[in-house]
Amino acid sequence: MISYEPFWQTLRESEESTYSLINRHHLSSSTIDKLRKNKPLNTTTINDLCRILHCPVEAIMRYTPSDEDQCL
């Protein structure tokens, strides 16, 4: 399961906020909602967040194996 918990910590430590992500950097409010609910994001969005927050991917998301993962 992908968790965006690291994103929230990174955001708290940055000079950005959800408000600035939406209004200054033009991320959609639905993207913020997906981050809150650990819903899938595309890699372009992940790249944008890394660029805006000046951080590596690991500061945005974390993978943890889960029984809720879809079967392959």
Sequence and secondary structure as in RCSB ss.txt:
>XXXX:A:sequence
MISYEPFWQTLRESEESTYSLINRHHLSSSTIDKLRKNKPLNTTTINDLCRILHCPVEAIMRYTPSDEDQCL
>XXXX:A:secstr
 EE HHHHHHHHHSS  HHHHHHTS   HHHHHHHHTT    HHHHHHHHHHHT  GGGT EE   TTS   
